[in-house]
């Protein structure tokens, strides 16, 4: 909810690099919803959450030992670099045990308009935590930009707007529940992690048209007709000239690539979704998190002999969710571990796809979202038939999972420290 707005900048702590295995002030770092704690389920909530974090704390050193055996330290690496790479690998393997209630710090930098829109959304949300934090943020923001937030809690302005958002959400939810009562996932669809649902068969013709448009003086319809008469080789020459010799993934072609769009339906673990959801220059919508789609267990967890402990944590997570669901439907997803899958769609143009897929398939990326990016890239080339577009995304990395994802990054960081 915090990071949904497009017109702001966000920075969040990552479960990939921050350990959640210690208690701060005697408490593990997870959200304690006042309504849940005040109910007869309060003690169970605390007990099950603590057990999930206990499982995480037990698995991290076990997986670190496993990776040290698999990937011995090289003589050229310092103890610090090696230790950091091993820790990151262990965190990646077991972060799926952490529940969605896990706390992290989020920094937001935005404009008055952006904050107003954020607060209106938060105040309309069914989750009590969202509404509580909206009040806290409004109090702080009014200390510095009061004039931008006058309308947020006026009955005929912001309150009416938030009520409208809440009402439409509730109304469409009731209709959906009536149309799909007790809907269960189709087992055949559960195996389809990434599906390309919509694309333009004439996409590359329209792409070439868009690439030439600003360099001509004719109407787009006339230009497109001319492009259709071109040979495949001539069109490829235009695309190659427009894309140019990209030396790294930060060299982005122009906005002509925004002429093409792709719509994907994705089923991935919640941890991967949270990383992909941060790409705000696209349209993304998700279904409520629950255990209904099953979970993913990293192969390394099996190899390390930790599958049973991992699965026990998943069962505890699902059981707590189901106990909360009837009375606390909005809060029940707090109990769901990050390894459980969630379904979401991503609708994006080719330019944003280039940025996202090249970034999220880098070797240091988490395996859970690397495979999503790799499959999206393959579908653009093979199913949509947009091979020239896929080839322009030349920094999409299809290599298998590397040994220690963070090792090269830690080496570079240490080299910079030594230079300073």
N, C-alpha and C positions, 0 to 999 in steps of 0.2 A: 504493500500500500504506500509506504513512504517513497519508494523508488519508481512509482508508476508514472509520475509526471515527466514529460519530455524536456521541459524548459528549466532544468536545474542540473547541478553537478553533484554526484554522490560518491562517497568513499566509505566502504564498509570493511570491518574486520573479516578475515577469511577463516573458515573452519579448516582450511587446508594448511595454514601456517601457525595458527594459534592453538595451544593445547587447552583442552577442557577437562583435564584429568585431576585438577586440584580444587579444593574448596576455598572460597574467599569469604573470610569471616564465618567459617563453619558451614557455608552453603555452596552447593554447586550452582553454576551459572545458568539458570532457567527461569522463565517467567512464572510467577505464582499469581494466577488469576484470583482476585478477591472473592468473586461469586462462587467459584469452584471450591476454594479453601473453606468458605463458610458453610458448605453443604456437607452431607454425610459422606461424600466422596473425597473430601479434603485430605484426610489421612492417607487414603489409598493413592491419591495423586502424588503427594510428596514421597511416599514409599516407593512407588513404581518409577518415578522420575529419578530418584536417588539410585535405584538399582540399575537403570539404564546408564547413568553416568559412571557407576561402579564398573559396569561391563566395559565401557569405553576405556576407563583408567586401567583395567586389567589387560585389555587387548593391545593398547599402544606399545608397552615395552615388549610384549611377546612378538608383535609384528616387527618391531625394530630389531630384535635379535634375529628373527628370520631373515630380514633383508641384509643384515650384516654378514650372515652366512652366505647368502646368494651373491652379494656384491662386495667382495673384500676391498678394503681401502687401497687406493693406489699410492705409491710412494710420493708422487708429485702433489698430492692433495694434502692440505693441512687438516689437522684434527677438527677444526671448526667447520670447514667446508664439508667434510665428510659427515660430520654429526648432523649438520643442518639438512643435508640431502636425505639422510636416513630418516630423520624425524618427519620430514615432509612426506616421504613415501609411506611411513607408518600412519600418519594422520589421514592421508588419502584412502588407505585401505579400510580404516575403521570409522571414518566420519559418518558413514551411513547409520551407525548406532545412535548418534546424537538425535534427540527429538527436535521437532520444529520449534519447540518452546525455547531452545538454546538462545541465550542472550548474546548480542554483539553490539559494538558501538558503530553508529552510522553518522557520518558528517554530511551536511547538506549545505550547498551554496546556491542561492537562487534570488530571484527578483521578488518584489512585492506581489506582482500578479501571480507568479508561480506559487508563492506561499498561500495566497488567498485560495487558489484552486485546490491546492493540497489539503488545506484545512476544511474546505467544504466537503471534499470527498471523505476525509477521515471522520467528520462529524456525522456523516450519513451511514457509516459502516456498521454492520451488525455486531462486530467484535468489540466488546467493551474496552479492551486495551486501546484500540484505535481512537475511540472517542475520548478516553482519558488523556492520551498523549496529545490529542488535538488541543485540549484545554491547556495543558502545560506549555505547548509550543506557542499558543496564542498569547499567553501571559508574558513569555520571554520576548516574542517578536514585537509586542506593543511597547516594549521599553525602547525600541530603536526605530521602528517604522509604523507608528500608530495610525498615521493617515491612510496607509495602504490597506488597513484591516478593519476599517470602521464598519463595513457591511457584513462581516462574517457572522456576527451574532444578533443582527437586527432581524426582528420577526418577519418583516415584509421583504427582506433581501436575502441574506445568507441562510437564515433558518428555513425560509421557504424553499430556497434552492436545495439545501441538504435534504429537506423533507421530500422534495420531488425525486431526488436520486434514490432515497431509501424506499419510497413507494414503488417506483418502477422496478427496482430490484426485487422487492417482495412479490409484486404482481406477476412478473415473468417467472419467478421461482415457483409460484403456485400453479401456473399453467403448465410448466415443464413437469412438475410432480404429477399432475393429472394425466398428462400425455404418456409419461414413462414411469408408472408406479412400480417401485421396487425393481428398477432396471438393473440387470446384471451384465457385466462385460461379456462380449462374445469371445470365447476362447481363441478363435482364429485371429481376431484382431489384436489380442494381447501379445502376440508374437511379432506384430508389425510395429517396430519401434519408430520408424519414420516413413510417412506416406506423403508423396507429392500429389496434392489434390487438384491444383489448378495452375495452368500456365497458358501462354499464347502460342499456338502452333506457328503463327507467322512472326514470332518474336524477333528473330534475327533480321528479318526484312525491316521491321519497324525500328530496330536498334540502329541499323545502318542509316536509315532515314534521319533519325534523331542526331546521329553523329555528324551528318552533312548539313543539317538544317541551318546552323548559325554561320556557315561558310558560303551560303547561296543567297539568292534574292527571289526565290520562287515560293509559292504556297506549298504547304506540307503535303497536300494531296497530290499535287503535280510531282513533287520530289519523290514520294513513295512509289508512284507509278513508274518513274524512271528507275528506281532501285530494283523494282520487280523484274525489269527487263535486263538487269545486269547478270553476268555469270557469277557462279559461286566464287570463282577466283577473284573477281573484281570486288565482291562484297567482303571477302576475307582480307583483301588488301586495305580496304577502308578501316575495318576493325583493328587490324594490326597497327596501322598508322595512328589510330586514335588511342589505343592502349599504350603503344610505345614500348621502350625497353625499361621495364620496371626493375629496378635494382633491389628493392625490398618491398615488404608489404605496405609500407607507409606511402609509397608512390601510388596514388589513386587516380584512375582516369576520371573524366568529367561526368557531368550529370546526364549525359545521354543514356547511361546504363540504368537510370531511373525509369526509363520507358518500359522496361520489362518487370513483371512481378511474378512471384511464386507464392503458393500457399501450401504449407506443410502441416500435417497433423502428426504430433510427436507424442510418444509414450516413453518417458525416461524417468530415472529416479529423481526425487525432489531436490537432492543436492545439485545435480546437473541442471535442472530447471532453474534453480536460483541463480546460477551463473549466467545462463542464457537469457533469463528474464531482464538482466541489466541492460540489454541492448534496446534502448528506448526509441531509436529512430526507425521503428517498425511497428506493426500492429501485433500484439500478443494478448491472448486471453487464455485463462486456465480454469479447469474444473476444481472443485473443492478437494483438498488433500484428504485421502483416506487409505486404509489398507487394502481396498477392494481389488487393486490391480497387481498385488503381489510386490515382491522386493527383489533387488539385485544383490548378490553376494560376490565380492571380488574373488577371482580364482586364487589369488595369493592367500586369502583367508583359509580356503580349503587346504592348500599346500602346507600351510603352517599348522594345521591340525586344530584350527579355531572355529570350524564351521558350527559345531554344536553350541558353543557359547554365543556366537553371532545369532543363530536362529532362535535361541532362547530369548535374546533381547528383542528380536522381531515379534515373537509371540507375546511378550509382555507389553510391547508398544500397541499391538493390535487389540489386545484385551482391554487395555485402559481406554483406548479410543472408543471401543464399542460400549464400555460402561458409561462414558460421558455423553455419547451421541444423542440419546433421547432427550435428556434434560438440558444439556449444554451443546447444542449443535454447532454454534459458532466457535466454541473453545475446544471442541473435541480434536481438531487437527493438531493442537499443541502436543498431543501424545504421540503423534506419528513420526517415526524415525525417518531420517533423510534417505535411507535406502529404499523406502517404499516409492512406487512409481506414481506419477501424476500425468494426466493427459492435458495437452495444451496445443494451441495452433500458433503458427508464426506466419505472418503475411508480410512479405518484404520485397523490395525491388532489388535488381541485380547489383546495384552499387553497394547497398547495405549488406547484401549477401557476401560480396567480395570481402568487405571489412570483417564481418562476423566470422565467416568460415576460415579465413586465413589466420585470424587471431585465435580462434577456439580449437584449431587443430595443431597448434605449435607443440613441439615435443614436451614442453614443460606443462602443458594443459592437463587437466584431470582426465583420466581415461573415459569416464562416464559421459562427458560432453564431447570429447574428441571423436568418438564413434558416431555421435549424432551429426557433427559437422561433416565428417567424411562421407556419410551416407547422403546427406543433403546435396553435397557436391556431385556425387555419382549420379543422383537422380536428375539433376539439372542437365548433365551431359547425356545420359542414356535414355531416360524416360521423356524428358522434355525435348531432347534432341538439340539442345542449345550447346553444341560442343565448342563453338568459338567463344562463347561466354565462359564456359567452364575452363577453357584453356587460358583465358585472360586472368583467371584466378590462380596464377601460377605458384603462389606461395601456400596453397592448401597442401598440408602435409598428410600423406596417406601411409606413412611408415608405421610399423607396429608400435605397441607400447614400449617406450625406452626403458632401460634398466633403472636409472635414477633420474626422474624428470627434472629435478631442481639442481642437479650437479653442475651443469654448464653455467646456469644462472648464478649459482653461488661462487663458482670460479671467477666469473666476470666481476661480481661484486667485490670479491677479495682483491682482485687486481686493481680495481678502482681505489679501494682503501689504501693499498700499498703505494699507489701513485700519489695520492694526497699526502 
